[in-house]
Amino acid sequence: MKYRILLFLAVMSQLPLAAQTPSWVKKASQAVFTLKTFNADGTLLASRNGFFIGSDGVAMSEYTPFKGAASAIVIDANGKEWPVSELLGANGIYDVARFRISGKVAGVLSHSSANANTDAKVWVLPYGLKKSATAHSAIVSRRELFDKNYAYYTLSKSMPEQFGGSPVLDDNGSLIAILQTETSAQQNSFAVSALFVDSLRLTGLSLNSGELRQTAMPIAIPEGKDDAIVSLFIAASVMDTLRYADYIGRFIRQYPKLPDGYISLARLHVSQNNYQQADDDLQQALRVAERKDDISYQQAQILFTMQRYDEAAAIFTRLAQKGISAADNYYNAAQCNLQKKDTAAYMALTDSALATFQKPYPRQAAPYLLARAQTNHDMRKYRLAVSDYNEYASIQGVRLTAAFYFQREQAEMAGRLYQQALDDIKQAISIDSGEYTYRAEKACVELRVGLLDDAISTATECIAMNSEESDGYLFLGLAQCLKRQTAEGLENLRKAQQLGNPQAEPLIAKYGSK
């Protein structure tokens, strides 16, 4: 009998004690709740303690329950359920989260303004209905500071796993920390400063954080409008359509006089082919915008997406004529006309974009020069194209890509500027020596200018690079025939024909009859 009594006392000594419960426990327990999170299919994901720190429904708990969660509720000390409306911040390192419920609450914990000292007595208050609330005492055995002002506590006793997320309070009932869930049997418990959790705030870039990307819970809109606008941009790339639509809606409710929410909603409606609603959204953006020109630009972009090219071009042109990003907007208007296949209008507006610069052209003019060169090239105005390609190259001031030299070489060949074409194709090969197309083109140019020995050498290199391509055999055979090496030439032309080259047959007929 004596042995069993001693064993009972030994076991009880390992459990957290609730003796001498402070008088404030009953009131404080009104702020403590159970948090339950759910998967998208409604199945229970996790359950933890948590507590309110603001009468507007702001609360704290651990972050882990929100991983993968699509929704959550809290059950307060009266047994009433409240939906969690949005996350206000999270930190995965210390496993804490700050969030808000939909509704006003009666019980709220007040912060202590200072960290608890080592050897201080503290109380852990887990969730319980108001008639069964019990606090469990412990001693702060160690305190470590992080981020200069916040404390990470080691408590003298091990608390049960189900206490995770409970508030840790001082002898006066002021909030000190949040208890972390125990994952294995230990002699101690650990807690993170509640002041740190309450400092968690969303910025414009928060949606990119690992914590918020691992949850499907609604995320609050940042409090500052600049951060809110940045977050709206990021939300488009990190959220699915339903969550993004909800985010835009909450942005508009929080910032009804900012046009950015209506513009984002218009873009979303365009992506869903809901053009009338998108137009309504744009009109609302214009009504609330202080700088109408900024909204006009967005409106023109959306009209372009909606394939309303005349309206978009008119807006872009008007902005350009007002001196607002003139070169860009003339070129945007040009693109509208290109979509309509109105090449003349496209070229005129591209000219207008370039006319906003003075010669010698600055580097900012390079994209418009290249665009005009490519259009002249497509219109078979080869020498005009080469002129613009040359201007483009001169203002870049750096070594250009092999693709550029090949592109310019094509215009030079068509414009019968053979020496320039040969120089450019050599330059392309020097940059990308492994590209078969460039080497085959070099053989073609050498044939055109009568450098037959060079053409034979280059064509032989082509065959060595890829013996299954026909061009090398074609150019080698033609060069040999032109050098009166007819037998060898015809043999290579027939090989080109076998590989499917349509140019080989007429050449075989021509040189085989001689």
Disulfide bonds with the S-S distance in Angstrom:
none
